[in-house]
Amino acid sequence: MPSASRRRLTTNAPGDLFVDSSCIDCDTCRWMAPSVFDRADEQSRVHHQPSSEEERASAQLALVACPTGSIRTETKHDLAAARSAFPIPVDGDVFHCGYHSESSFGATSYLVVRPPERGGNVLVDSPRWNKSLVARLEELGGVRTLFLTHVDDVAEHARFAAHFGAERVMHAADAVAGIERVIAGDEPVDLDPELRVIPTSGHTAGSACLLYRARYLFTGDHLAWSETRGHLYAFRSATWFDWKTQIRSMERLARERFEWVLPGHGRRAHVPLPAMREEMERCVAWMKARA
Ligand code: SF4
């Protein structure tokens, strides 16, 4: 039951669906259902009430994913389908876990589904603990590896690792208590023939990306797509460790092959090669102009 101090934001369009005053401005609903949610006064709002089945479905998924339960309805709805929908497909065997956690400021968590003979499933960063999600993860084969991109997005890592018997992987400079496999230094480390950890210090000292099958790059808060700028970028105003170090990390990362950028915060990008290489060069140049 939402607390009585939560109020419907006046910026919402009139109608059943609304965002309340507890919104932390994490951006999740806006990229999940942009035809329904946008930003006003540093919070999200409903700018358009869902008017099609497709919009209703995407708004309900955003409601379930919202880390703070800030998306609500005036009338009662059956959300069972939305709750059991996650993880939802992104591309190939990569899924979006939904159930974003407030402790990681609503960072996105991903699941890579692989058969046991290829090393089993990989969870990238931690969603919030939820019974429906855990049941679906069990149905999809559990979690063998839990890769943590950096210290900000660990959320309920210990609970997921204990429940699934997963091996947690994290860079030494950010590693929290209990991590089973600690990666050190600046050089890439192959976990198996499909998974490569690429240290990308900068946003935090121990930030790292995970590259899957030289196609999908999970970037945490190191790299994302900017809708407003129209190119790949890094969070200059949220560099907690060192911007120049992050530029050097980005230059090393640009040598890798990938087509998808799948961030914790910020927007995804799918840019087929060789255009992705040009996008990375543009990103590095943009960063250097801000050094
Ligand atoms: S997902 Fe929730 S907390 Fe995040 S911006 Fe939307 S309403 Fe706000």
Boltz pocket constraint, residues with backbone or C-beta under 6 A from the ligand:
constraints:
  - pocket:
      binder: B
      contacts: [[A, 19], [A, 22], [A, 23], [A, 24], [A, 25], [A, 26], [A, 27], [A, 28], [A, 29], [A, 30], [A, 43], [A, 44], [A, 62], [A, 65], [A, 66], [A, 67], [A, 68], [A, 69], [A, 70], [A, 71], [A, 106]]
      max_distance: 6.0
